[in-house]
C-alpha cells in the first residue's frame, strides 16, 4: 500500500497508513483488509466453472417473469407448474403498499405493477385477495391502465385488454428504409432495433388471444389520450403516426407483405446459437411472437430453439412454499464476469500463470467474435475482433466487454503468447474502428446518436440510442494505456472526450452502472493510467466529489433514482460494489486519507463469513430511468479489486 511514509504490517495483521511528516494526525489502522481479501478471493475461486468462466446471476424486476407467463399463454404452452412457481416469486417481490418496483428499495412502478397483477390473475389469484386489492388500489391511484408504458399496452392488447387502435403505429415498411434515411432501423440502438423489428410484425398483425377475465378494476379515473409532444419535431412525428394509422387500415398489400417478409428474414438471421436474440429478453420474446404470427409452428427449429433457450435463462429455486420459485434472467454475463474476475484476482496478487487465470484466458480467447454483425452497417470496412457480453451473441459484440477482456488478458501469463497477442491486436483494431466521430465510444455501435429517435411516439421504454458514454470511453482509454498507447491518437481523443464531459460538480455520469459513482470510478483510474497527474484539476474535483458523498458509515451508495432526481446523485445506502468503485478512483488519485480508511473498514466490517458481501441493491443499469440490474458478482469482484490495490 502506498502512503506518505512506508506502510507496515502490525502484529495483528492489520495495515497502517501513516500521515505525512510534520502532521499531528494519528496512525490510521485499517482493520484486517488482507484477511478480508484472502477470504473474498477464496470465494471467487470457488465460483469458477470447470471450463474457465465465471457467471453471476443477473437479477431484475418481475416484468421478466410476468412477460414470460404472458408469452407462454399467448403461444398456448403455459403449464400449471411453471405458473405456480413464477407466481410465488412475483408475489414475494410485492411491496407493502401493494406495488412492485423496478429495483430493490425503489418506489412502486405503475407498469411493473400492472404486469405483475395480470400474471397473478393468470395464476388464478382473485382480485378480492388482500394483496391483489392493494395492487389494484395503487394502480388506480397512479392513473390506471391508461398511464402505463407502450410495452405494457402491447401485452394488454395481445389479450384484448387494450385497443390496438390506441397503440403507436409501427409498420413493417420501416424495414424498407435504407440505412442512410432517418428513422431506419439502424438508427435505433441494437437492443431497441431487435425489439422494434419484431414489433413491426406484431403491431401490424394486431392479434388477440382471449383471457377468462377482464381488468375493469384497473381502469383509471381519466380516459386514455395520446401524449402531447412538446417540440416541433415531436409534433411532426405525432402527425406522421396519425397518417400511418390511416395507412394501417388500408395498406398496400403487396408492399406490406414484402416488408413483413424482410422483417421475418431479418429476425431469423439474427437468432443466436443458444436460441436467443441478442442474448436479452425483450427482442427474444417479441421475435418468438412475431415468427409465430408469420406461421412458424412451435415445432419449427427456430421456435423450438428459442423456447429451449429461455429455459436455460430460467432459475428454479426449490426452496420456499408451493414447491419453490421460478424466475427469469433478462440476460447472462459470462464474458463480462470472467474478465472482471481475472482483473480482480490479478489485483489481489494472484500470479499471471495461475491455472485459474490461464483457464479463464483460454475460455475468453475462444469467445472472440470473428464475424461481422450489425455494427458493420456503419463500419463496413472494419474487421471483426470484439467480445460480446453473453455465451452466444455473435451479432452484437460490444466495446465495453472487449476493452475489459483485453485488460484481463494482459494480466495473464498465457503459454501461447502469440495467440494472445494476435487476439489483442484484432480487438484493438476493432475498438479503434468503433470510435464515434465525437471522439468517444458507445457500447454496441459507432455514431448511433440520432436524437430524433427518442421522440418517436412508441419510445417510452428506455434509452433507444447508443451514444458515447463516460464509462465505456474510460475502459477503452484504460486499455490503450495498458498497451502503452496513451500518447496515440485514439487515447488522446478519448481523454479529450472525458475531459469535456465531466459534470460541473466533478463526477462523471454512469451509463451502464448506477450512476455517478460508477462513472467516476471508471474514469479516474483511466485518466491516471493515461498520464493525467493525481494533482490535475480534473482528478481533484472528482476526489472532492467522492469525499463529499461518502456516507457516515464509511461506505458509498447511490440510488437508481439519481437518473431522474438530482437529489439522489451520489446518495443512497452503502453497497459493496459502489464503495469499491469509489475506492478504486481514490486509489488511482493517490488518496490514502481517513476517507479511504473508513471505506476499507466498511468493506472489512460488512463482509460475510463466506467472503462475499450482501447487496440486494441494483447497481447495474440496463436503461437509465427504466431498467436496472443486480449483478450478483459485482459485490465480490469490485471489492477484491479495491482491497487488492490498496493492500498491495
HUMOZI-V821781 format. One record per residue. N is the residue number from 0. RES is the residue in one small letter. PHI is phi in degrees with one decimal (none if undefined). Layout:
((N:RES:PHI) (N:RES:PHI))
//
This chain:
((0:x:none) (1:x:-82.3) (2:x:-151.6) (3:x:-64.5) (4:x:-124.8) (5:x:-64.8) (6:x:-75.5) (7:x:-138.2) (8:x:-88.6) (9:x:-81.1) (10:x:-62.3) (11:x:-80.4) (12:x:84.6) (13:x:-90.4) (14:x:-107.1) (15:x:-112.4) (16:x:-117.4) (17:x:-99.0) (18:x:-71.0) (19:x:-67.4) (20:x:-60.0) (21:x:85.6) (22:x:-98.3) (23:x:-103.8) (24:x:-68.9) (25:x:-75.5) (26:x:-62.1) (27:x:-95.7) (28:x:-86.4) (29:x:-107.0) (30:x:67.2) (31:x:-130.2) (32:x:-66.1) (33:x:-69.8) (34:x:-65.2) (35:x:-61.5) (36:x:-63.5) (37:x:-61.6) (38:x:-65.9) (39:x:-66.2) (40:x:-63.3) (41:x:-62.2) (42:x:-66.2) (43:x:-62.6) (44:x:-59.7) (45:x:-67.0) (46:x:-91.4) (47:x:-71.6) (48:x:-73.6) (49:x:-61.4) (50:x:-84.5) (51:x:110.3) (52:x:-98.3) (53:x:-117.3) (54:x:-154.8) (55:x:-95.2) (56:x:-65.7) (57:x:-107.1) (58:x:-94.0) (59:x:-130.6) (60:x:-89.3) (61:x:-75.6) (62:x:-61.7) (63:x:-58.8) (64:x:-75.6) (65:x:-63.8) (66:x:-69.6) (67:x:-63.3) (68:x:-65.3) (69:x:-65.7) (70:x:-59.3) (71:x:-67.2) (72:x:-65.2) (73:x:-63.0) (74:x:-83.5) (75:x:78.1) (76:x:-123.7) (77:x:-70.3) (78:x:-108.0) (79:x:-65.0) (80:x:-67.3) (81:x:-58.6) (82:x:-65.1) (83:x:-62.1) (84:x:-71.9) (85:x:-66.8) (86:x:-62.8) (87:x:-60.8) (88:x:-67.8) (89:x:-60.0) (90:x:-60.3) (91:x:-68.6) (92:x:-97.4) (93:x:-69.9) (94:x:-82.5) (95:x:-61.3) (96:x:-84.2) (97:x:95.9) (98:x:-93.6) (99:x:-121.6) (100:x:-108.1) (101:x:-79.9) (102:x:-153.6) (103:x:-57.8) (104:x:80.6) (105:x:-83.6) (106:x:-73.4) (107:x:-61.9) (108:x:-117.8) (109:x:-60.8) (110:x:-64.3) (111:x:-60.2) (112:x:-67.0) (113:x:-62.1) (114:x:-64.8) (115:x:-63.9) (116:x:-60.9) (117:x:-63.2) (118:x:-62.5) (119:x:-69.4) (120:x:-63.6) (121:x:-58.8) (122:x:-77.7) (123:x:94.1) (124:x:-80.7) (125:x:-86.0) (126:x:-62.9) (127:x:-84.7) (128:x:-63.6) (129:x:-57.8) (130:x:-69.7) (131:x:-76.6) (132:x:-61.4) (133:x:-65.2) (134:x:-64.7) (135:x:-63.4) (136:x:-64.0) (137:x:-62.9) (138:x:-61.9) (139:x:-63.8) (140:x:-63.3) (141:x:-85.1) (142:x:116.0) (143:x:79.2) (144:x:-55.0) (145:x:-61.3) (146:x:-100.5) (147:x:-77.2) (148:x:-73.2) (149:x:-61.1) (150:x:-58.7) (151:x:-64.5) (152:x:-61.3) (153:x:-62.8) (154:x:-61.8) (155:x:-65.4) (156:x:-64.7) (157:x:-59.4) (158:x:-118.3) (159:x:72.0) (160:x:-97.4) (161:x:-153.0) (162:x:-82.4) (163:x:-62.5) (164:x:-64.5) (165:x:-96.9) (166:x:-110.2) (167:x:-60.2) (168:x:-72.1) (169:x:-147.9) (170:x:-76.3) (171:x:-63.6) (172:x:-58.3) (173:x:-54.7) (174:x:-65.6) (175:x:-86.8) (176:x:-74.8) (177:x:-69.4) (178:x:-60.3) (179:x:-90.1) (180:x:-88.7) (181:x:-55.7) (182:x:75.5) (183:x:-73.1) (184:x:-64.4) (185:x:-81.8) (186:x:-76.6) (187:x:-82.3) (188:x:-60.2) (189:x:-58.7) (190:x:-67.2) (191:x:-74.1) (192:x:-58.1) (193:x:-62.8) (194:x:-70.3) (195:x:-63.3) (196:x:-60.0) (197:x:-64.0) (198:x:-70.0) (199:x:-60.1) (200:x:-74.2) (201:x:-61.8) (202:x:-68.7) (203:x:-74.4) (204:x:-76.3) (205:x:53.4) (206:x:-74.7) (207:x:-141.0) (208:x:-114.5) (209:x:-80.1) (210:x:-120.3) (211:x:-80.7) (212:x:-148.4) (213:x:-108.1) (214:x:-129.9) (215:x:-61.2) (216:x:-71.4) (217:x:-107.1) (218:x:-71.6) (219:x:-86.3) (220:x:-74.4) (221:x:-116.0) (222:x:-65.6) (223:x:-69.3) (224:x:-141.3) (225:x:-65.2) (226:x:-59.7) (227:x:-89.7) (228:x:-78.8) (229:x:-93.9) (230:x:-105.9) (231:x:-62.1) (232:x:-62.7) (233:x:-63.0) (234:x:-66.2) (235:x:-63.6) (236:x:-65.4) (237:x:-64.4) (238:x:-64.7) (239:x:-62.4) (240:x:-60.1) (241:x:-62.5) (242:x:-64.2) (243:x:-67.6) (244:x:-64.1) (245:x:-64.6) (246:x:-63.8) (247:x:-57.9) (248:x:-71.2) (249:x:-139.0) (250:x:-71.4) (251:x:-73.8) (252:x:-58.6) (253:x:-64.9) (254:x:-66.2) (255:x:-61.5) (256:x:-67.1) (257:x:-60.7) (258:x:-67.5) (259:x:-64.5) (260:x:-64.9) (261:x:-65.4) (262:x:-62.5) (263:x:-59.3) (264:x:-64.1) (265:x:-59.1) (266:x:-65.9) (267:x:-62.1) (268:x:-64.4) (269:x:-100.5) (270:x:-70.2) (271:x:-84.6) (272:x:-61.7) (273:x:-88.9) (274:x:92.8) (275:x:-86.2) (276:x:-120.8) (277:x:68.8) (278:x:69.3) (279:x:-132.7) (280:x:-66.7) (281:x:-56.9) (282:x:-67.6) (283:x:-63.3) (284:x:-68.9) (285:x:-72.7) (286:x:-66.7) (287:x:-62.7) (288:x:-64.8) (289:x:-61.6) (290:x:-67.6) (291:x:-61.7) (292:x:-67.8) (293:x:-84.2) (294:x:100.8) (295:x:-76.9) (296:x:-71.9) (297:x:-62.9) (298:x:-85.7) (299:x:-62.2) (300:x:-54.6) (301:x:-66.1) (302:x:-68.4) (303:x:-61.7) (304:x:-65.8) (305:x:-63.8) (306:x:-70.7) (307:x:-65.0) (308:x:-64.4) (309:x:-60.3) (310:x:-62.3) (311:x:-75.2) (312:x:-95.2) (313:x:-98.9) (314:x:-107.2) (315:x:-100.0) (316:x:-108.6) (317:x:-74.6) (318:x:-78.5) (319:x:94.5) (320:x:-82.0) (321:x:56.4) (322:x:78.9) (323:x:101.9) (324:x:-125.0) (325:x:-137.5) (326:x:-139.2) (327:x:-113.3) (328:x:-80.5) (329:x:-72.2) (330:x:-164.9) (331:x:-132.5) (332:x:-128.4) (333:x:-65.9) (334:x:-66.7) (335:x:-61.1) (336:x:-63.3) (337:x:-67.8) (338:x:-60.7) (339:x:-64.1) (340:x:-64.4) (341:x:-63.3) (342:x:-61.0) (343:x:-62.2) (344:x:-65.2) (345:x:-64.8) (346:x:-61.3) (347:x:-79.2) (348:x:103.6) (349:x:-67.0) (350:x:-65.4) (351:x:-65.5) (352:x:-97.9) (353:x:-59.2) (354:x:-55.6) (355:x:-65.5) (356:x:-71.8) (357:x:-65.7) (358:x:-63.2) (359:x:-64.1) (360:x:-63.8) (361:x:-58.6) (362:x:-64.9) (363:x:-62.5) (364:x:-60.3) (365:x:-74.4) (366:x:-96.3) (367:x:-62.2) (368:x:-87.8) (369:x:-115.5) (370:x:-126.8) (371:x:-70.7) (372:x:-126.6) (373:x:-61.4) (374:x:-58.2) (375:x:-73.4) (376:x:-61.8) (377:x:-87.6) (378:x:-129.7) (379:x:-65.8) (380:x:-95.2) (381:x:-85.2) (382:x:-77.8) (383:x:-70.6) (384:x:160.9) (385:x:-93.8) (386:x:-123.3) (387:x:-101.0) (388:x:-80.6) (389:x:-106.3) (390:x:-63.0) (391:x:-137.6) (392:x:-162.8) (393:x:-69.3) (394:x:-77.7) (395:x:-137.6) (396:x:-64.0) (397:x:-133.8) (398:x:-65.5) (399:x:-62.7) (400:x:-61.4) (401:x:-62.9) (402:x:-62.5) (403:x:-70.0) (404:x:-64.1) (405:x:-61.3) (406:x:-58.4) (407:x:-69.9) (408:x:-60.9) (409:x:-67.7) (410:x:-91.6) (411:x:-109.0) (412:x:-88.1) (413:x:-79.5) (414:x:-64.6) (415:x:-101.6) (416:x:-64.4) (417:x:-66.4) (418:x:-63.1) (419:x:-64.0) (420:x:-63.5) (421:x:-62.6) (422:x:-62.3) (423:x:-64.0) (424:x:-60.5) (425:x:-61.8) (426:x:-64.4) (427:x:-64.2) (428:x:-62.8) (429:x:-65.8) (430:x:-63.3) (431:x:-61.2) (432:x:-71.0) (433:x:-90.0) (434:x:-65.8) (435:x:-81.8) (436:x:-67.9) (437:x:-84.8) (438:x:98.6) (439:x:-105.7) (440:x:-125.1) (441:x:-88.8) (442:x:-84.5) (443:x:-117.6) (444:x:-138.7) (445:x:-97.9) (446:x:56.4) (447:x:-92.8) (448:x:-132.3) (449:x:-73.6) (450:x:-68.0) (451:x:-56.2) (452:x:-58.5) (453:x:-65.1) (454:x:-95.1) (455:x:-64.3) (456:x:-60.4) (457:x:-95.0) (458:x:-96.3) (459:x:-116.5) (460:x:-113.2) (461:x:120.9) (462:x:-62.7) (463:x:-121.5) (464:x:-127.4) (465:x:-129.4) (466:x:-74.5) (467:x:-55.5) (468:x:-131.5) (469:x:-66.2) (470:x:-67.8) (471:x:-67.2) (472:x:-61.0) (473:x:-63.2) (474:x:-66.2) (475:x:-65.9) (476:x:-61.9) (477:x:-62.0) (478:x:-65.2) (479:x:-61.8) (480:x:-65.2) (481:x:-64.3) (482:x:-91.4) (483:x:61.3) (484:x:-117.5) (485:x:-67.2) (486:x:-92.8) (487:x:-80.7) (488:x:-58.8) (489:x:-69.9) (490:x:-65.9) (491:x:-63.1) (492:x:-68.9) (493:x:-64.9) (494:x:-63.8) (495:x:-64.5) (496:x:-62.6) (497:x:-64.7) (498:x:-63.6) (499:x:-73.9) (500:x:-109.5) (501:x:-70.6) (502:x:-67.9) (503:x:-60.6) (504:x:-80.9) (505:x:117.0) (506:x:-93.2) (507:x:-125.8) (508:x:-68.7) (509:x:-103.4) (510:x:-74.8) (511:x:-106.6) (512:x:-151.1) (513:x:-87.4) (514:x:-132.7) (515:x:-71.4) (516:x:-66.9) (517:x:-64.6) (518:x:-59.7) (519:x:-68.4) (520:x:-64.6) (521:x:-86.4) (522:x:-76.2) (523:x:-59.1) (524:x:-59.5) (525:x:-69.1) (526:x:-61.8) (527:x:-65.9) (528:x:-61.3) (529:x:-84.1) (530:x:107.4) (531:x:-72.0) (532:x:-72.3) (533:x:-56.4) (534:x:-84.0) (535:x:-60.6) (536:x:-60.2) (537:x:-65.4) (538:x:-70.7) (539:x:-65.8) (540:x:-64.1) (541:x:-65.6) (542:x:-62.3) (543:x:-61.1) (544:x:-62.8) (545:x:-63.8) (546:x:-63.8) (547:x:-68.3) (548:x:-108.5) (549:x:-71.6) (550:x:-75.1) (551:x:-56.7) (552:x:-79.7) (553:x:101.2) (554:x:-93.1) (555:x:-127.0) (556:x:-159.3) (557:x:-144.6) (558:x:-77.4) (559:x:-63.5) (560:x:-65.1) (561:x:-63.5) (562:x:-70.1) (563:x:-113.7) (564:x:-123.6) (565:x:-57.5) (566:x:-64.2) (567:x:-92.7) (568:x:-60.5) (569:x:72.5) (570:x:-121.1) (571:x:160.6) (572:x:-61.0) (573:x:-63.4) (574:x:-128.7) (575:x:-65.8) (576:x:-68.0) (577:x:-71.6) (578:x:-62.2) (579:x:-64.6) (580:x:-60.6) (581:x:-63.2) (582:x:-66.2) (583:x:-63.6) (584:x:-67.3) (585:x:-65.4) (586:x:-62.8) (587:x:-61.8) (588:x:-80.4) (589:x:80.6) (590:x:-82.9) (591:x:-139.2) (592:x:-95.2) (593:x:-61.3) (594:x:-57.3) (595:x:-67.8) (596:x:-55.9) (597:x:-67.0) (598:x:-66.6) (599:x:-65.1) (600:x:-63.5) (601:x:-61.0) (602:x:-62.7) (603:x:-63.1) (604:x:-73.7) (605:x:-100.5) (606:x:-66.2) (607:x:-80.9) (608:x:-57.7) (609:x:-81.9) (610:x:102.4) (611:x:-105.6) (612:x:-131.9) (613:x:-81.3) (614:x:-150.4) (615:x:-74.8) (616:x:-68.4) (617:x:-93.7) (618:x:-110.8) (619:x:-103.4) (620:x:-121.2) (621:x:-92.2) (622:x:-122.9) (623:x:-51.9) (624:x:79.8) (625:x:-130.2) (626:x:-145.1) (627:x:-128.8) (628:x:-135.0) (629:x:-100.9) (630:x:-78.2) (631:x:-67.9) (632:x:-90.4) (633:x:-59.5) (634:x:-66.4) (635:x:-113.3) (636:x:-69.2) (637:x:-72.6) (638:x:-59.9) (639:x:-62.7) (640:x:-58.4) (641:x:-65.5) (642:x:-63.5) (643:x:-64.2) (644:x:-68.3) (645:x:-76.2) (646:x:-79.0) (647:x:-87.5))
//
